[in-house]
Amino acid sequence: MKKLALLFSVVALFFIVNTATSQTLYFCESVDANGNPSGESSTFNIPKGGGFFYFLVKLPYTVECTSVNYEIYDVYSDYTESYNTSIYHDGLTKSWTWFWKKVTFYTPGYYHIYVKDCYGATIASSYLTITMN
């Protein structure tokens, strides 16, 4: 019984540490000078001509790249995904632990956004819903 309790404690500690230091992709209305999101949401309502907001990536480590790609996938009702487009973001500094990109959407839908580093590894991802006025 003690071994089971110890195993459970180790697994719980792993998840707590991993969650506390995980990388995060935020969608927000603005980003302050310290990298804090304002108006954070996973759903944005845009006008018919399109609407912009920000992708904010926060990492527990330095990005070690001078560019990233935001890969955007359409998510369907059966939760399958289909590639839509990519947004290239250059001008990063390798020592950064957070960075943001202003993006504009023109089409409502449910999307899965993957942030890929210069080596092609996914460093963050999140789901986004766009509705239209």
Phi and psi in degrees as GROMACS dihedral restraints (atoms count N, CA, C in turn):
[ dihedral_restraints ]
;  ai    aj    ak    al  type     phi  dphi    fc
    3     4     5     6     1   -64.6    20    10
    4     5     6     7     1   -37.4    20    10
    6     7     8     9     1   -65.1    20    10
    7     8     9    10     1   -39.1    20    10
    9    10    11    12     1   -65.4    20    10
   10    11    12    13     1   -42.5    20    10
   12    13    14    15     1   -64.8    20    10
   13    14    15    16     1   -39.5    20    10
   15    16    17    18     1   -65.4    20    10
   16    17    18    19     1   -43.8    20    10
   18    19    20    21     1   -61.1    20    10
   19    20    21    22     1   -45.2    20    10
   21    22    23    24     1   -60.6    20    10
   22    23    24    25     1   -42.3    20    10
   24    25    26    27     1   -63.0    20    10
   25    26    27    28     1   -42.6    20    10
   27    28    29    30     1   -64.9    20    10
   28    29    30    31     1   -44.4    20    10
   30    31    32    33     1   -63.8    20    10
   31    32    33    34     1   -43.6    20    10
   33    34    35    36     1   -62.6    20    10
   34    35    36    37     1   -42.6    20    10
   36    37    38    39     1   -62.4    20    10
   37    38    39    40     1   -41.0    20    10
   39    40    41    42     1   -57.8    20    10
   40    41    42    43     1   -46.6    20    10
   42    43    44    45     1   -67.4    20    10
   43    44    45    46     1   -37.5    20    10
   45    46    47    48     1   -65.0    20    10
   46    47    48    49     1   -47.2    20    10
   48    49    50    51     1   -64.9    20    10
   49    50    51    52     1   -43.9    20    10
   51    52    53    54     1   -63.3    20    10
   52    53    54    55     1   -40.5    20    10
   54    55    56    57     1   -68.3    20    10
   55    56    57    58     1   -40.1    20    10
   57    58    59    60     1   -67.2    20    10
   58    59    60    61     1   -25.8    20    10
   60    61    62    63     1  -114.9    20    10
   61    62    63    64     1    19.8    20    10
   63    64    65    66     1   -78.1    20    10
   64    65    66    67     1   154.9    20    10
   66    67    68    69     1   -80.1    20    10
   67    68    69    70     1   148.7    20    10
   69    70    71    72     1  -137.6    20    10
   70    71    72    73     1   138.4    20    10
   72    73    74    75     1  -109.7    20    10
   73    74    75    76     1   116.9    20    10
   75    76    77    78     1  -103.7    20    10
   76    77    78    79     1   149.6    20    10
   78    79    80    81     1  -114.2    20    10
   79    80    81    82     1   126.7    20    10
   81    82    83    84     1  -152.7    20    10
   82    83    84    85     1   167.1    20    10
   84    85    86    87     1   -81.3    20    10
   85    86    87    88     1   -25.6    20    10
   87    88    89    90     1  -161.8    20    10
   88    89    90    91     1   166.2    20    10
   90    91    92    93     1  -133.0    20    10
   91    92    93    94     1   129.2    20    10
   93    94    95    96     1   -82.9    20    10
   94    95    96    97     1   177.7    20    10
   96    97    98    99     1   -65.0    20    10
   97    98    99   100     1   -16.4    20    10
   99   100   101   102     1  -100.0    20    10
  100   101   102   103     1     6.2    20    10
  102   103   104   105     1    82.1    20    10
  103   104   105   106     1    22.8    20    10
  105   106   107   108     1   -96.2    20    10
  106   107   108   109     1   131.5    20    10
  108   109   110   111     1   -77.6    20    10
  109   110   111   112     1   148.3    20    10
  111   112   113   114     1  -127.4    20    10
  112   113   114   115     1   137.7    20    10
  114   115   116   117     1    69.8    20    10
  115   116   117   118     1    38.0    20    10
  117   118   119   120     1   -68.3    20    10
  118   119   120   121     1   136.5    20    10
  120   121   122   123     1  -162.0    20    10
  121   122   123   124     1   161.2    20    10
  123   124   125   126     1  -105.2    20    10
  124   125   126   127     1     2.4    20    10
  126   127   128   129     1  -132.2    20    10
  127   128   129   130     1   130.5    20    10
  129   130   131   132     1  -128.8    20    10
  130   131   132   133     1   137.7    20    10
  132   133   134   135     1  -102.6    20    10
  133   134   135   136     1   117.5    20    10
  135   136   137   138     1  -111.9    20    10
  136   137   138   139     1   154.9    20    10
  138   139   140   141     1   -74.7    20    10
  139   140   141   142     1   168.8    20    10
  141   142   143   144     1   -60.3    20    10
  142   143   144   145     1   -28.4    20    10
  144   145   146   147     1   -83.4    20    10
  145   146   147   148     1     1.1    20    10
  147   148   149   150     1   104.8    20    10
  148   149   150   151     1   161.2    20    10
  150   151   152   153     1  -149.1    20    10
  151   152   153   154     1   148.3    20    10
  153   154   155   156     1  -112.4    20    10
  154   155   156   157     1   157.2    20    10
  156   157   158   159     1  -159.1    20    10
  157   158   159   160     1  -169.7    20    10
  159   160   161   162     1  -120.9    20    10
  160   161   162   163     1   143.6    20    10
  162   163   164   165     1   -96.6    20    10
  163   164   165   166     1   123.0    20    10
  165   166   167   168     1  -118.0    20    10
  166   167   168   169     1   122.7    20    10
  168   169   170   171     1  -108.8    20    10
  169   170   171   172     1   127.7    20    10
  171   172   173   174     1  -122.6    20    10
  172   173   174   175     1   128.6    20    10
  174   175   176   177     1  -119.8    20    10
  175   176   177   178     1   152.1    20    10
  177   178   179   180     1   -86.8    20    10
  178   179   180   181     1     9.7    20    10
  180   181   182   183     1  -148.4    20    10
  181   182   183   184     1   171.0    20    10
  183   184   185   186     1   -76.9    20    10
  184   185   186   187     1   148.9    20    10
  186   187   188   189     1   -69.7    20    10
  187   188   189   190     1   -29.4    20    10
  189   190   191   192     1    57.6    20    10
  190   191   192   193     1    24.6    20    10
  192   193   194   195     1  -142.0    20    10
  193   194   195   196     1   158.5    20    10
  195   196   197   198     1  -102.8    20    10
  196   197   198   199     1     1.7    20    10
  198   199   200   201     1  -155.5    20    10
  199   200   201   202     1   157.3    20    10
  201   202   203   204     1  -139.9    20    10
  202   203   204   205     1   164.8    20    10
  204   205   206   207     1  -119.5    20    10
  205   206   207   208     1   137.4    20    10
  207   208   209   210     1  -101.4    20    10
  208   209   210   211     1   110.4    20    10
  210   211   212   213     1   -95.9    20    10
  211   212   213   214     1   126.5    20    10
  213   214   215   216     1  -110.3    20    10
  214   215   216   217     1   125.4    20    10
  216   217   218   219     1  -118.5    20    10
  217   218   219   220     1   137.8    20    10
  219   220   221   222     1   -75.2    20    10
  220   221   222   223     1   138.0    20    10
  222   223   224   225     1  -113.4    20    10
  223   224   225   226     1   127.1    20    10
  225   226   227   228     1   -95.9    20    10
  226   227   228   229     1   172.1    20    10
  228   229   230   231     1   -61.4    20    10
  229   230   231   232     1   -24.4    20    10
  231   232   233   234     1   -91.4    20    10
  232   233   234   235     1     9.9    20    10
  234   235   236   237     1    69.1    20    10
  235   236   237   238     1    14.1    20    10
  237   238   239   240     1   -78.4    20    10
  238   239   240   241     1   157.5    20    10
  240   241   242   243     1  -122.2    20    10
  241   242   243   244     1   148.7    20    10
  243   244   245   246     1  -135.6    20    10
  244   245   246   247     1   131.8    20    10
  246   247   248   249     1   -58.0    20    10
  247   248   249   250     1   134.5    20    10
  249   250   251   252     1  -109.4    20    10
  250   251   252   253     1   -62.1    20    10
  252   253   254   255     1  -163.8    20    10
  253   254   255   256     1   172.0    20    10
  255   256   257   258     1  -126.6    20    10
  256   257   258   259     1   148.3    20    10
  258   259   260   261     1  -119.2    20    10
  259   260   261   262     1   121.4    20    10
  261   262   263   264     1   -88.0    20    10
  262   263   264   265     1   134.9    20    10
  264   265   266   267     1  -128.6    20    10
  265   266   267   268     1   107.6    20    10
  267   268   269   270     1  -111.0    20    10
  268   269   270   271     1  -179.5    20    10
  270   271   272   273     1    86.1    20    10
  271   272   273   274     1    11.3    20    10
  273   274   275   276     1   -75.6    20    10
  274   275   276   277     1   157.8    20    10
  276   277   278   279     1  -106.8    20    10
  277   278   279   280     1   134.6    20    10
  279   280   281   282     1   -56.8    20    10
  280   281   282   283     1   -26.5    20    10
  282   283   284   285     1   -85.3    20    10
  283   284   285   286     1    -2.4    20    10
  285   286   287   288     1   -68.9    20    10
  286   287   288   289     1   143.5    20    10
  288   289   290   291     1  -110.9    20    10
  289   290   291   292     1    -5.3    20    10
  291   292   293   294     1  -151.0    20    10
  292   293   294   295     1   152.7    20    10
  294   295   296   297     1  -162.1    20    10
  295   296   297   298     1   158.6    20    10
  297   298   299   300     1  -135.3    20    10
  298   299   300   301     1   159.6    20    10
  300   301   302   303     1  -141.2    20    10
  301   302   303   304     1   128.9    20    10
  303   304   305   306     1   -79.3    20    10
  304   305   306   307     1   126.9    20    10
  306   307   308   309     1  -128.2    20    10
  307   308   309   310     1   152.0    20    10
  309   310   311   312     1  -121.0    20    10
  310   311   312   313     1   131.7    20    10
  312   313   314   315     1  -112.7    20    10
  313   314   315   316     1   144.1    20    10
  315   316   317   318     1  -118.5    20    10
  316   317   318   319     1   -12.4    20    10
  318   319   320   321     1  -126.4    20    10
  319   320   321   322     1   129.7    20    10
  321   322   323   324     1   -68.0    20    10
  322   323   324   325     1   154.8    20    10
  324   325   326   327     1   161.5    20    10
  325   326   327   328     1  -178.7    20    10
  327   328   329   330     1  -113.2    20    10
  328   329   330   331     1   125.7    20    10
  330   331   332   333     1  -127.7    20    10
  331   332   333   334     1   152.4    20    10
  333   334   335   336     1  -117.3    20    10
  334   335   336   337     1   121.0    20    10
  336   337   338   339     1  -105.4    20    10
  337   338   339   340     1   125.9    20    10
  339   340   341   342     1  -111.7    20    10
  340   341   342   343     1   132.8    20    10
  342   343   344   345     1  -102.0    20    10
  343   344   345   346     1   119.6    20    10
  345   346   347   348     1  -114.1    20    10
  346   347   348   349     1   133.9    20    10
  348   349   350   351     1   -78.3    20    10
  349   350   351   352     1  -177.4    20    10
  351   352   353   354     1   -68.0    20    10
  352   353   354   355     1    -9.4    20    10
  354   355   356   357     1  -100.4    20    10
  355   356   357   358     1    -1.3    20    10
  357   358   359   360     1    89.3    20    10
  358   359   360   361     1     2.7    20    10
  360   361   362   363     1   -82.4    20    10
  361   362   363   364     1   139.9    20    10
  363   364   365   366     1   -75.4    20    10
  364   365   366   367     1   121.1    20    10
  366   367   368   369     1  -104.7    20    10
  367   368   369   370     1   -14.2    20    10
  369   370   371   372     1  -167.5    20    10
  370   371   372   373     1   156.7    20    10
  372   373   374   375     1  -158.8    20    10
  373   374   375   376     1   157.1    20    10
  375   376   377   378     1  -164.7    20    10
  376   377   378   379     1   164.1    20    10
  378   379   380   381     1   -99.7    20    10
  379   380   381   382     1   147.2    20    10
  381   382   383   384     1  -138.8    20    10
  382   383   384   385     1   135.8    20    10
  384   385   386   387     1  -113.7    20    10
  385   386   387   388     1   130.2    20    10
  387   388   389   390     1  -115.9    20    10
  388   389   390   391     1   123.4    20    10
  390   391   392   393     1  -113.1    20    10
  391   392   393   394     1   164.1    20    10
  393   394   395   396     1  -122.1    20    10
  394   395   396   397     1   138.7    20    10
